[in-house]
Amino acid sequence: MAHGKSTFLKVLSGEIEPSKGEVSKEKQERISVLKQDHFAFEEYTVMDTVIMGNSELYQIMKEKDAIYSKPDFSEADGMKAAKLEERFSELDGWNAEADGAVLLNDLGIEPAKHYMLMSELEAKDKVKVLLAQALFGNPDILLLDEPTNDLDLKSINWLEEFLINFENTVIVVSHDRYFLNKVCTHIADVDFGKIKVYPGNYDFWYESSQLALKQMKEANKKKEEKIKELQEFIARFSANASKSKQATSRKKSLEKIELDEIKPSNRKYPYVDFKPDREPGKEILHVKNISKTINGEKILDNISFTVKQNDKIAFLADNENAKTVLFQIIAGELKPDSGELIWGTTITQNYFPKDNNYLFESDLSITDWLRQYSKDPDETYVRSFLGRMLFSGEEALKKVNVLSRRRKSKVCTF
């Protein structure tokens, strides 16, 4: 059910109508949704974008500004302004900008950017502003679709603490199980054609759901054994006069046994397997004294490290650009100002870029696009790789330029 969770959130928010059934809430309850379009507010300031999280408050602010700026302020305008001021006060409008500034500062958006236009911000900052917008104004129901996407570790940690202390309802869709373990009190499992709610965090849900499925299968196995035993008894003694009464009784018992219906899971799992052409040596990579300055800013300063066989290394940095530049240098896309990289003699390498949109500026189908990078151009070989990442049938013939970012990332892993 690849799109089921996000679709469910859209139904809850009222963005799309359900095919059947209904969604109800208290009239006074306000739903806030994490927006996914990072370019929807380009002509607005950062602060206005945050306050738009409470659309009623933002609308009142704009109406007030329009009335007070009229050169011919009438008595009717005064009465309307008074009503607006009353509601503005009820919504804590006098603290709106201060509250917005706190959220922005906590997410790492410095005050100098609070009144810039959204179009002037970097992509990583736009993500944080839209998150601040969703959190603004203490909503009654908060709907978050993949809130940790594109956030740095500090912001994720802050969001975890915010949600742990948030007293209202939060419904979140995420593939980050560590995040789910930290913030969730319940897990809603969308599978087997229905939604089932489990108390506890992600780990508790996983253990519980696996145990429930195992118990159901074991119960069915015992029932099947019982059915077989009864069937054999009936077959042996139904024609025997002395045993026919018992056979009839067993037949009634057989009819009462019902196997639990175990629907097939909707889940499909990709298969990722990295097989080197030959066994790598012990020395994988030496990075020696690498430095890099871009536009007058020193991004990397005398960086050195060694990668050995079986090492798995995570790079952490406050400066997101520093990590990207380092990886671009390692991948050979950028040259360092000084220092050197020495790869082991048996090593081949590839690069999965953070921003991979430039790779998909093409009208090619997914199959033809992947064929460019395949050692074997045969259709069957290429399609087998796509199948491993759940691109099967007609989906493998889609144009790469229409893929979502998540699915582009899947294709890039090949």
VOLUM-765257 format. One record per residue (C-alpha): residue number from 1; x, y, z. Coordinates in steps of 0.2 Angstrom, whole numbers. Example, Ala and Ser with C-alpha at 12.3 -4.5 7.8 and 13.67 -1.06 7.14 Angstrom:
REM VOLUM-765257
 pos    px    py    pz
   1    62   -22    39
   2    68    -5    36
//
This chain:
REM VOLUM-765257
 pos    px    py    pz
   1     0     0     0
   2    13    13    -6
   3     2    28    -6
   4   -11    22     7
   5    -4    32    22
   6    -2    49    13
   7   -19    47     5
   8   -27    43    22
   9   -20    59    29
  10   -27    69    14
  11   -44    61    18
  12   -42    66    37
  13   -38    84    32
  14   -52    86    20
  15   -41    88     5
  16   -49    73    -4
  17   -66    65    -1
  18   -67    47     5
  19   -75    34    -7
  20   -87    30     7
  21   -88    34    26
  22   -85    51    34
  23   -73    60    44
  24   -80    70    59
  25   -72    82    72
  26   -78    95    84
  27   -83   111    76
  28   -71   122    86
  29   -56   110    83
  30   -43   116    71
  31   -33   104    60
  32   -15   109    55
  33    -7   100    40
  34    12   100    35
  35    12   107    18
  36    22    97     5
  37    24   110    -9
  38    40   120    -4
  39    37   133   -17
  40    19   137   -13
  41    23   153    -3
  42    37   161   -13
  43    29   179   -13
  44    26   179     6
  45    38   183    20
  46    44   169    31
  47    34   176    46
  48    18   178    36
  49    20   160    30
  50    22   153    48
  51     7   163    54
  52    -3   156    39
  53    -3   140    49
  54   -18   147    58
  55   -28   153    43
  56   -42   162    52
  57   -29   172    62
  58   -19   177    46
  59   -35   182    37
  60   -40   193    52
  61   -23   201    52
  62   -25   205    33
  63   -43   212    35
  64   -37   223    50
  65   -23   230    40
  66   -34   234    25
  67   -47   243    36
  68   -34   253    45
  69   -26   258    29
  70   -42   265    22
  71   -41   284    20
  72   -60   286    22
  73   -62   276    38
  74   -81   275    41
  75   -92   270    56
  76   -96   253    49
  77   -77   250    47
  78   -75   254    65
  79   -88   242    70
  80   -80   228    59
  81   -63   232    66
  82   -69   231    84
  83   -76   213    80
  84   -60   208    71
  85   -50   215    86
  86   -60   204    98
  87   -58   188    88
  88   -39   193    85
  89   -37   194   104
  90   -46   177   107
  91   -34   169    95
  92   -19   177   104
  93   -15   187    89
  94    -4   200    99
  95     9   186   102
  96     8   178    85
  97    24   186    78
  98    33   182    95
  99    27   164    94
 100    32   162    76
 101    49   169    80
 102    52   156    94
 103    47   142    82
 104    59   148    69
 105    73   151    80
 106    71   134    88
 107    72   126    71
 108    88   136    66
 109    81   150    56
 110    90   165    62
 111    80   182    65
 112    88   190    50
 113    78   178    39
 114    61   180    48
 115    55   194    36
 116    64   189    20
 117    53   182     6
 118    52   163     5
 119    59   164   -13
 120    75   170    -5
 121    78   155     6
 122    88   139     3
 123    78   123     1
 124    83   117    18
 125    76   132    27
 126    60   132    17
 127    57   114    24
 128    59   121    42
 129    47   136    39
 130    34   124    33
 131    36   114    48
 132    35   129    59
 133    19   134    50
 134    11   117    54
 135    16   118    72
 136    10   137    74
 137    -4   141    85
 138    -6   126    95
 139   -18   116    83
 140   -30   103    90
 141   -25    90    77
 142    -8    90    69
 143    -6    80    53
 144    12    77    48
 145    17    68    32
 146    36    63    33
 147    41    77    44
 148    59    72    46
 149    62    73    27
 150    76    85    24
 151    79    90    42
 152    96    90    50
 153    99    80    66
 154    97    95    78
 155    80    99    70
 156    74    81    71
 157    79    80    90
 158    70    97    93
 159    54    91    84
 160    54    74    94
 161    55    84   110
 162    41    96   104
 163    29    82    99
 164    33    72   116
 165    27    88   125
 166    13    92   113
 167    -4    90   123
 168   -15    88   108
 169   -18    75    94
 170    -4    71    82
 171    -6    59    67
 172    11    56    58
 173    16    46    43
 174    35    42    43
 175    47    29    37
 176    59    34    51
 177    56    21    64
 178    68    29    77
 179    57    45    76
 180    41    34    78
 181    49    25    93
 182    52    42   101
 183    36    51    98
 184    21    39    96
 185    10    32   109
 186     0    22    96
 187     3    14    79
 188   -10    13    66
 189    -6    -2    54
 190   -13     0    37
 191   -12   -18    30
 192   -22   -33    26
 193   -36   -21    18
 194   -39   -12    35
 195   -32    -1    48
 196   -28    -8    65
 197   -22     2    80
 198    -9    -5    92
 199    -5     4   108
 200    14     8   110
 201    28    13    99
 202    35     6    83
 203    45    -8    91
 204    30   -13   101
 205    19   -13    86
 206    31   -24    76
 207    33   -37    89
 208    14   -37    93
 209     9   -38    75
 210    22   -52    71
 211    16   -62    86
 212    -2   -60    82
 213     1   -66    64
 214    11   -81    71
 215    -2   -86    83
 216   -16   -85    70
 217    -5   -96    59
 218    -2  -109    73
 219   -20  -109    78
 220   -25  -112    60
 221   -12  -126    59
 222   -20  -134    74
 223   -37  -133    67
 224   -31  -140    50
 225   -24  -155    60
 226   -40  -157    69
 227   -50  -156    53
 228   -39  -170    45
 229   -41  -181    61
 230   -60  -179    60
 231   -61  -182    41
 232   -51  -198    43
 233   -62  -204    57
 234   -78  -200    47
 235   -71  -209    32
 236   -66  -225    42
 237   -82  -227    52
 238   -97  -218    43
 239  -101  -235    35
 240   -99  -245    51
 241  -116  -247    60
 242  -108  -248    78
 243   -98  -232    75
 244  -110  -222    63
 245  -117  -212    78
 246  -100  -206    83
 247   -96  -203    64
 248  -111  -191    63
 249  -106  -183    79
 250   -89  -180    72
 251   -96  -173    56
 252  -106  -160    66
 253   -89  -155    75
 254   -81  -154    59
 255   -94  -141    52
 256   -91  -130    67
 257   -72  -128    64
 258   -69  -111    55
 259   -51  -107    50
 260   -46   -89    53
 261   -45   -79    37
 262   -28   -73    35
 263   -28   -60    21
 264   -12   -58    11
 265    -1   -43    17
 266    -1   -27     6
 267    17   -24    10
 268    30   -27    -3
 269    48   -26     2
 270    62   -20   -10
 271    78   -31   -12
 272    94   -21   -11
 273   110   -31   -14
 274   128   -24   -17
 275   139   -37   -24
 276   157   -31   -29
 277   164   -37   -45
 278   179   -43   -34
 279   183   -44   -16
 280   190   -27   -10
 281   206   -26    -1
 282   209   -20    17
 283   213    -2    12
 284   197     7     4
 285   201    25     4
 286   214    38    12
 287   208    56    13
 288   223    67    16
 289   223    85    21
 290   208    91    10
 291   203   109    10
 292   190   118     0
 293   185   136    -1
 294   169   141   -11
 295   164   159   -14
 296   176   165    -1
 297   170   153    13
 298   181   140    19
 299   170   124    18
 300   183   111    22
 301   199   114    32
 302   213   100    32
 303   201    85    33
 304   209    68    34
 305   203    51    38
 306   205    33    32
 307   191    20    27
 308   195     2    29
 309   186   -14    24
 310   169   -16    33
 311   169     2    40
 312   152    10    40
 313   154    29    43
 314   141    43    46
 315   146    61    43
 316   139    74    54
 317   141    93    52
 318   132   109    57
 319   136   115    40
 320   125   104    28
 321   135   111    13
 322   151   104    20
 323   145    86    20
 324   139    88     2
 325   155    96    -4
 326   166    83     4
 327   155    69    -4
 328   157    78   -21
 329   176    78   -19
 330   176    60   -14
 331   165    56   -29
 332   177    66   -41
 333   163    79   -45
 334   174    93   -37
 335   192    95   -35
 336   200   100   -18
 337   210   116   -16
 338   223   105    -8
 339   226    88    -1
 340   223    71   -10
 341   212    56   -11
 342   220    38   -13
 343   208    24   -17
 344   213     6   -15
 345   218    -3   -31
 346   203   -15   -31
 347   190    -2   -27
 348   176     4   -39
 349   164    18   -32
 350   148    26   -36
 351   139    41   -29
 352   121    44   -23
 353   119    63   -23
 354   108    72   -11
 355   100    83   -25
 356    98    70   -39
 357    85    80   -49
 358    97    84   -63
 359    99    66   -67
 360    80    65   -71
 361    79    79   -84
 362    74    67   -97
 363    59    60  -107
 364    66    43  -106
 365    56    28   -98
 366    63    22   -81
 367    69     6   -91
 368    78    16  -104
 369    85    28   -91
 370    92    14   -81
 371    99     5   -96
 372   111    20   -98
 373   120    14   -82
 374   118    -5   -84
 375   133   -16   -88
 376   120   -27   -98
 377   108   -17  -109
 378    97   -32  -111
 379    78   -28  -107
 380    76   -43   -96
 381    91   -39   -85
 382    87   -21   -83
 383    68   -25   -79
 384    74   -38   -66
 385    84   -24   -57
 386    68   -13   -57
 387    58   -27   -50
 388    69   -28   -35
 389    64   -10   -31
 390    46   -14   -34
 391    45    -6   -52
 392    35   -19   -61
 393    24   -20   -76
 394    18    -4   -84
 395    26     6   -70
 396    43     2   -77
 397    38    11   -93
 398    34    28   -84
 399    44    43   -89
 400    58    47   -76
 401    53    65   -75
 402    36    62   -68
 403    43    52   -53
 404    41    58   -35
 405    56    62   -26
 406    55    46   -15
 407    54    35   -31
 408    68    44   -39
 409    79    40   -24
 410    74    21   -27
 411    79    22   -45
 412    95    30   -40
 413   100    16   -29
 414   103     5   -44
//
